Amino acid sequence: MEKLDREILGWITAHNDDATLGAHLEAASVKKRDFMQTGFFIYFDSQPDLPPVDPGVRPACPHISAPELVDGAGCTLFLRNGQLHYLEIYSRSGFIPEKLETFQLGESG
């Protein structure tokens, strides 16, 4: 898992109070990571040993700021059947480098 991915999952854990979601985020392992030049799709292995996340949970996700990103980036965590499915990271200005070394996570506007 890339540093950006880990920090986003940590941010989501810290800013959401659902314990089951937190358990899934802490146990998350990446199955596949696709770079699309405008963002990423990070697919997760399922965690069938953990109880499912309630379907009503809507995880808050951070805004990403970095010198390489004109308007920053956003992200959304998708769940399927109570399991982590994938994390989408998307540039707001159309391009994101494959590696972001310096970035900050903050509240979405």
C-alpha positions as CSV (number, residue, x, y, z in Angstrom):
1,M,0.0,0.0,0.0
2,E,1.3,3.4,-0.9
3,K,1.9,6.2,1.7
4,L,-1.0,8.2,0.3
5,D,-3.4,5.3,0.5
6,R,-2.4,4.5,4.1
7,E,-2.7,8.1,5.2
8,I,-6.1,8.5,3.6
9,L,-7.4,5.3,5.3
10,G,-6.0,6.6,8.6
11,W,-7.7,10.0,8.1
12,I,-11.0,8.2,7.4
13,T,-10.6,6.1,10.5
14,A,-9.9,9.2,12.6
15,H,-12.9,11.2,11.2
16,N,-15.5,8.5,11.3
17,D,-16.9,7.0,14.6
18,D,-18.1,3.6,13.3
19,A,-16.0,1.0,15.0
20,T,-16.8,-1.7,12.4
21,L,-15.6,0.6,9.6
22,G,-12.5,1.3,11.6
23,A,-11.8,-2.4,12.0
24,H,-12.1,-2.9,8.2
25,L,-9.8,0.1,7.5
26,E,-7.1,-1.1,10.0
27,A,-7.2,-4.6,8.4
28,A,-7.3,-3.3,4.8
29,S,-5.0,-4.9,2.3
30,V,-4.7,-3.9,-1.4
31,K,-5.6,-6.4,-4.0
32,K,-5.0,-4.1,-7.0
33,R,-4.0,-0.4,-7.6
34,D,-4.8,1.2,-10.9
35,F,-3.2,4.5,-11.9
36,M,-5.4,6.4,-14.4
37,Q,-3.4,9.6,-14.8
38,T,-6.4,11.6,-13.5
39,G,-6.5,9.5,-10.3
40,F,-6.3,6.0,-8.8
41,F,-8.6,3.1,-8.1
42,I,-7.3,1.1,-5.1
43,Y,-9.2,-2.3,-4.7
44,F,-9.2,-4.1,-1.4
45,D,-9.2,-7.7,-0.4
46,S,-12.4,-8.6,1.5
47,Q,-12.2,-9.3,5.2
48,P,-14.9,-12.0,5.7
49,D,-13.8,-12.6,9.3
50,L,-14.9,-9.1,10.2
51,P,-18.6,-8.2,10.8
52,P,-20.1,-6.2,7.9
53,V,-20.2,-2.4,8.0
54,D,-23.7,-1.1,8.3
55,P,-25.1,-0.1,4.9
56,G,-26.0,3.3,6.3
57,V,-22.4,4.3,7.1
58,R,-21.2,7.0,4.7
59,P,-17.4,7.6,5.4
60,A,-16.2,11.1,5.4
61,C,-13.1,11.4,3.1
62,P,-10.4,14.1,3.0
63,H,-9.4,16.7,0.5
64,I,-5.8,16.2,-0.7
65,S,-3.5,19.2,-1.2
66,A,-0.1,18.9,-2.9
67,P,2.2,21.3,-4.8
68,E,1.7,19.2,-8.0
69,L,-2.1,19.5,-7.8
70,V,-3.5,22.8,-9.0
71,D,-6.9,22.4,-7.4
72,G,-6.1,19.5,-5.1
73,A,-7.7,16.1,-5.2
74,G,-10.6,14.3,-3.6
75,C,-11.4,10.7,-2.7
76,T,-14.3,8.5,-2.0
77,L,-14.4,5.1,-0.2
78,F,-16.8,2.6,-1.7
79,L,-18.2,-0.4,0.3
80,R,-20.0,-3.4,-1.1
81,N,-22.0,-5.8,1.0
82,G,-20.5,-4.4,4.2
83,Q,-16.9,-4.8,3.0
84,L,-14.3,-2.3,1.7
85,H,-14.5,-2.4,-2.1
86,Y,-12.3,0.4,-3.4
87,L,-10.9,3.8,-2.8
88,E,-11.1,6.3,-5.6
89,I,-8.6,9.2,-5.6
90,Y,-9.3,11.8,-8.3
91,S,-7.6,15.0,-9.3
92,R,-9.8,18.1,-9.5
93,S,-7.7,19.6,-12.3
94,G,-7.4,16.6,-14.6
95,F,-3.9,15.1,-13.8
96,I,-2.3,13.6,-10.7
97,P,1.3,12.2,-10.6
98,E,1.7,8.5,-10.0
99,K,3.7,9.3,-6.8
100,L,2.8,12.2,-4.4
101,E,5.6,12.6,-2.0
102,T,4.4,15.8,-0.2
103,F,0.8,16.2,0.5
104,Q,-1.7,17.3,3.2
105,L,-5.1,15.9,4.0
106,G,-7.9,18.1,5.3
107,E,-11.6,18.6,5.5
108,S,-13.5,18.5,2.2
109,G,-14.9,21.8,1.2
